[in-house]
Amino acid sequence: MRNKLTTYLGSLFGGLVVLYLLLVIGTIYLASEQTELLGQVSDKEASIGMLESKYYTSIAALNDANPAALGFAVPTQKSYARAASGPALTRADY
């Protein structure tokens, strides 16, 4: 009986040690993946910043340009399109 209990407890202890080592390895792996993802996020933020600066530079160039030089003409008359009204259903929950 005692020999059987010792074997059981020994195998349980061995299993717990293996589980602990697997959890430590998993934690280290996930920490390294998180560090890599943070680097990728900062790279994407930098590329987005460059795109934004290009966009604002282009918008500033358009604002400073003469519209007639770009092919635009002054409208001869102003007219507005009427919006088509949709069905007017209301639901009052009082």
Backbone as a chain_set.jsonl record, in Angstrom:
{"seq": "MRNKLTTYLGSLFGGLVVLYLLLVIGTIYLASEQTELLGQVSDKEASIGMLESKYYTSIAALNDANPAALGFAVPTQKSYARAASGPALTRADY", "coords": {"N": [[0.823, -1.19, 0.0], [1.874, 1.25, 0.867], [3.969, 1.535, -0.934], [2.625, 1.792, -3.315], [1.301, 4.223, -2.91], [3.492, 5.945, -2.708], [4.509, 5.751, -5.297], [2.362, 6.8, -6.723], [2.217, 9.459, -5.688], [4.762, 10.322, -6.438], [4.607, 10.231, -9.242], [2.579, 12.091, -9.588], [3.837, 14.394, -8.612], [5.914, 14.592, -10.507], [4.398, 15.048, -12.807], [3.281, 17.537, -12.135], [5.602, 19.103, -12.078], [6.384, 18.968, -14.764], [4.143, 20.212, -15.927], [4.429, 22.76, -14.768], [6.857, 23.572, -15.955], [6.061, 23.642, -18.647], [4.173, 25.71, -18.527], [5.839, 27.866, -17.814], [7.482, 28.0, -20.09], [5.532, 28.577, -22.007], [4.693, 31.112, -21.091], [7.031, 32.636, -21.469], [7.261, 32.439, -24.247], [4.875, 33.731, -25.106], [5.354, 36.289, -24.091], [7.532, 37.079, -25.653], [6.307, 37.111, -28.166], [4.459, 39.163, -27.76], [6.182, 41.341, -27.466], [7.258, 41.428, -30.046], [4.921, 42.007, -31.511], [4.341, 44.553, -30.515], [6.438, 45.997, -31.614], [5.785, 45.813, -34.326], [3.389, 47.238, -34.319], [4.286, 49.819, -33.684], [5.78, 50.32, -35.981], [3.744, 50.377, -37.916], [2.303, 52.581, -36.989], [4.155, 54.595, -37.485], [4.267, 54.511, -40.295], [1.644, 55.261, -40.877], [1.68, 57.849, -39.883], [3.457, 59.026, -41.722], [1.9, 58.824, -44.06], [-0.244, 60.476, -43.326], [1.067, 62.964, -43.155], [1.827, 63.295, -45.825], [-0.718, 63.46, -46.958], [-1.761, 65.831, -45.765], [0.061, 67.657, -46.804], [-0.531, 67.471, -49.529], [-3.189, 68.386, -49.515], [-2.774, 70.998, -48.643], [-1.378, 71.978, -50.846], [-3.384, 71.824, -52.785], [-5.219, 73.65, -51.732], [-3.792, 76.009, -51.968], [-3.575, 76.274, -54.674], [-4.673, 77.668, -57.824], [-8.011, 77.438, -58.677], [-8.967, 77.666, -61.318], [-6.75, 77.024, -62.817], [-6.618, 74.361, -62.412], [-8.668, 73.419, -63.896], [-11.223, 73.933, -63.091], [-14.305, 75.759, -63.144], [-16.15, 78.773, -62.548], [-19.413, 78.488, -61.292], [-22.325, 79.119, -63.248], [-24.94, 79.394, -62.379], [-26.712, 78.745, -59.369], [-28.014, 75.73, -58.197], [-30.063, 73.405, -56.515], [-30.471, 70.055, -55.536], [-33.382, 68.262, -54.789], [-33.999, 66.291, -51.986], [-35.154, 62.998, -51.992], [-37.945, 62.111, -50.213], [-38.28, 59.653, -47.764], [-40.304, 56.894, -46.484], [-42.309, 57.878, -43.776], [-42.381, 56.619, -40.953], [-43.174, 56.231, -37.605], [-42.471, 55.199, -34.298], [-43.895, 55.098, -31.32], [-43.086, 54.524, -28.134], [-44.371, 54.749, -25.238]], "CA": [[0.0, 0.0, 0.0], [2.744, 2.405, 0.981], [4.741, 1.603, -2.165], [1.708, 2.277, -4.327], [1.082, 5.631, -2.614], [4.731, 6.646, -3.062], [4.556, 5.798, -6.758], [1.324, 7.739, -7.163], [2.634, 10.82, -5.343], [5.928, 10.644, -7.262], [4.16, 10.54, -10.604], [1.839, 13.345, -9.497], [4.849, 15.456, -8.496], [6.562, 14.708, -11.813], [3.442, 15.685, -13.712], [3.186, 18.947, -11.781], [6.848, 19.75, -12.513], [6.298, 19.096, -16.22], [3.138, 21.24, -16.181], [5.039, 24.038, -14.409], [7.827, 23.923, -16.989], [5.305, 24.015, -19.842], [3.592, 27.032, -18.305], [6.929, 28.843, -17.876], [7.86, 28.119, -21.501], [4.434, 29.281, -22.668], [4.741, 32.513, -20.681], [8.166, 33.257, -22.148], [6.913, 32.515, -25.666], [3.869, 34.767, -25.303], [5.983, 37.585, -23.838], [8.328, 37.439, -26.832], [5.359, 37.445, -29.229], [3.899, 40.475, -27.456], [7.224, 42.317, -27.781], [7.317, 41.525, -31.505], [3.721, 42.701, -31.971], [4.466, 45.965, -30.183], [7.323, 46.565, -32.627], [5.023, 45.941, -35.568], [2.416, 48.313, -34.14], [4.984, 51.104, -33.79], [6.116, 50.501, -37.398], [2.513, 50.772, -38.614], [1.987, 53.947, -36.585], [5.073, 55.48, -38.201], [3.847, 54.599, -41.703], [0.41, 56.043, -40.892], [2.096, 59.239, -39.708], [3.991, 59.501, -42.993], [0.772, 58.992, -44.974], [-0.983, 61.664, -42.916], [1.81, 64.176, -43.528], [1.684, 63.427, -47.283], [-2.091, 63.894, -47.211], [-1.905, 67.239, -45.41], [0.85, 68.416, -47.767], [-1.315, 67.51, -50.773], [-4.342, 69.25, -49.288], [-2.286, 72.375, -48.611], [-1.065, 72.357, -52.224], [-4.654, 72.059, -53.471], [-5.816, 74.876, -51.215], [-3.02, 77.145, -52.458], [-3.622, 76.321, -56.137], [-5.756, 78.411, -58.467], [-8.969, 76.455, -59.199], [-9.083, 77.751, -62.778], [-5.6, 76.328, -63.39], [-6.881, 72.926, -62.291], [-9.755, 73.044, -64.799], [-12.527, 74.237, -62.511], [-14.89, 77.027, -63.588], [-17.139, 79.343, -61.639], [-20.753, 78.105, -61.749], [-23.134, 80.227, -63.776], [-26.114, 79.519, -61.528], [-26.776, 77.797, -58.254], [-29.233, 74.924, -58.141], [-29.987, 72.385, -55.48], [-31.288, 68.869, -55.776], [-34.268, 67.925, -53.672], [-33.833, 64.947, -51.46], [-36.38, 62.21, -52.037], [-38.327, 61.764, -48.849], [-38.624, 58.257, -47.567], [-41.513, 56.694, -45.698], [-42.246, 58.501, -42.446], [-42.992, 55.764, -39.934], [-42.646, 56.458, -36.269], [-42.913, 54.225, -33.307], [-43.886, 55.756, -30.022], [-43.2, 53.597, -27.001], [-44.474, 55.558, -24.021]], "C": [[0.865, 1.25, 0.0], [3.548, 2.607, -0.306], [3.881, 2.174, -3.299], [1.449, 3.784, -4.164], [2.305, 6.464, -2.989], [4.847, 6.791, -4.585], [3.547, 6.813, -7.296], [1.741, 9.189, -6.891], [3.841, 11.256, -6.165], [5.534, 11.001, -8.681], [3.352, 11.839, -10.634], [2.801, 14.523, -9.412], [5.562, 15.667, -9.831], [5.666, 15.395, -12.822], [3.303, 17.173, -13.432], [4.435, 19.721, -12.197], [6.825, 19.961, -14.023], [5.285, 20.184, -16.595], [3.696, 22.626, -15.876], [6.018, 24.489, -15.484], [7.13, 24.332, -18.287], [4.685, 25.406, -19.705], [4.658, 28.129, -18.356], [7.347, 29.07, -19.318], [6.785, 28.876, -22.272], [4.427, 30.769, -22.337], [5.863, 33.251, -21.394], [7.856, 33.426, -23.635], [5.922, 33.645, -25.93], [4.432, 36.161, -25.037], [6.818, 38.021, -25.033], [7.425, 37.796, -28.012], [4.756, 38.831, -29.012], [4.911, 41.577, -27.779], [7.327, 42.513, -29.288], [6.107, 42.273, -32.056], [3.776, 44.194, -31.659], [5.389, 46.674, -31.168], [6.597, 46.768, -33.946], [4.005, 47.077, -35.481], [3.103, 49.672, -34.274], [5.417, 51.366, -35.231], [4.894, 50.972, -38.184], [2.125, 52.206, -38.255], [2.886, 54.939, -37.311], [4.667, 55.616, -39.663], [2.545, 55.382, -41.833], [0.726, 57.523, -40.727], [2.663, 59.823, -40.993], [2.868, 59.732, -44.001], [-0.049, 60.238, -44.623], [-0.258, 62.938, -43.328], [1.764, 64.387, -45.042], [0.298, 63.958, -47.643], [-2.242, 65.382, -46.927], [-1.09, 68.133, -46.329], [0.094, 68.548, -49.083], [-2.522, 68.435, -50.637], [-3.91, 70.71, -49.265], [-1.952, 72.854, -50.019], [-2.338, 72.619, -53.013], [-5.308, 73.353, -53.014], [-5.101, 76.112, -51.753], [-3.121, 77.301, -53.972], [-4.812, 77.149, -56.624], [-6.742, 77.395, -59.048], [-9.094, 76.484, -60.715], [-7.923, 77.027, -63.45], [-5.787, 74.82, -63.329], [-8.036, 72.475, -63.181], [-11.136, 73.3, -64.243], [-13.01, 75.591, -63.016], [-15.91, 77.493, -62.562], [-18.529, 78.953, -62.144], [-21.535, 79.332, -62.207], [-24.396, 80.43, -62.956], [-26.07, 78.456, -60.443], [-28.084, 77.039, -58.338], [-29.009, 73.795, -57.144], [-30.892, 71.223, -55.841], [-32.142, 68.607, -54.548], [-34.024, 66.483, -53.251], [-35.172, 64.231, -51.525], [-36.727, 61.794, -50.618], [-38.739, 60.297, -48.787], [-39.9, 58.122, -46.767], [-41.322, 57.222, -44.278], [-43.002, 57.635, -41.453], [-42.35, 56.083, -38.603], [-43.202, 55.399, -35.338], [-42.782, 54.887, -31.945], [-44.094, 54.702, -28.938], [-43.197, 54.429, -25.715], [-44.852, 54.696, -22.882]], "O": [[0.627, 2.188, -0.761], [3.779, 3.744, -0.715], [4.363, 2.942, -4.132], [1.386, 4.523, -5.146], [2.169, 7.564, -3.526], [5.241, 7.844, -5.085], [3.847, 7.583, -8.208], [1.628, 10.044, -7.769], [3.943, 12.421, -6.549], [6.057, 11.953, -9.259], [3.435, 12.599, -11.598], [2.595, 15.541, -10.073], [5.787, 16.807, -10.237], [6.124, 16.229, -13.602], [3.216, 17.98, -14.357], [4.336, 20.872, -12.622], [7.209, 21.027, -14.504], [5.549, 20.99, -17.487], [3.465, 23.567, -16.635], [6.013, 25.654, -15.882], [7.566, 25.271, -18.953], [4.677, 26.184, -20.659], [4.403, 29.21, -18.888], [7.547, 30.212, -19.73], [7.102, 29.726, -23.103], [4.181, 31.596, -23.215], [5.667, 34.369, -21.87], [8.167, 34.468, -24.213], [6.101, 34.426, -26.864], [4.028, 37.121, -25.693], [6.817, 39.198, -25.394], [7.752, 38.7, -28.781], [4.564, 39.585, -29.966], [4.54, 42.626, -28.306], [7.468, 43.642, -29.758], [6.248, 43.086, -32.97], [3.308, 45.01, -32.453], [5.149, 47.829, -31.518], [6.78, 47.79, -34.607], [3.786, 47.795, -36.457], [2.562, 50.579, -34.908], [5.424, 52.518, -35.666], [5.001, 51.867, -39.022], [1.671, 52.961, -39.114], [2.43, 56.011, -37.71], [4.714, 56.714, -40.217], [2.364, 56.102, -42.815], [0.098, 58.364, -41.37], [2.39, 60.976, -41.327], [2.882, 60.73, -44.721], [-0.494, 60.965, -45.511], [-0.887, 63.887, -43.796], [1.672, 65.525, -45.503], [0.16, 64.804, -48.526], [-2.788, 66.118, -47.749], [-1.501, 69.259, -46.61], [0.08, 69.62, -49.687], [-2.834, 69.186, -51.561], [-4.604, 71.57, -49.808], [-2.212, 74.009, -50.356], [-2.377, 73.54, -53.829], [-5.889, 74.074, -53.824], [-5.73, 77.148, -51.971], [-2.785, 78.361, -54.501], [-5.813, 77.304, -55.925], [-6.334, 76.556, -59.851], [-9.306, 75.443, -61.337], [-8.089, 76.473, -64.537], [-5.181, 74.084, -64.108], [-8.355, 71.287, -63.223], [-12.129, 72.92, -64.864], [-12.198, 76.475, -63.286], [-16.459, 76.694, -61.804], [-18.791, 79.082, -63.34], [-21.423, 80.419, -61.639], [-24.876, 81.559, -62.852], [-25.456, 77.402, -60.606], [-29.144, 77.636, -58.529], [-27.892, 73.307, -56.971], [-31.971, 71.42, -56.398], [-31.677, 68.719, -53.413], [-33.866, 65.588, -54.082], [-36.203, 64.793, -51.155], [-35.911, 61.203, -49.912], [-39.451, 59.79, -49.653], [-40.517, 59.125, -46.406], [-40.272, 57.019, -43.668], [-44.163, 57.913, -41.152], [-41.128, 56.192, -38.496], [-44.253, 54.803, -35.574], [-41.68, 55.193, -31.488], [-45.151, 54.077, -28.852], [-42.139, 54.764, -25.181], [-44.992, 55.183, -21.76]]}, "num_chains": 1, "name": "protein.A"}
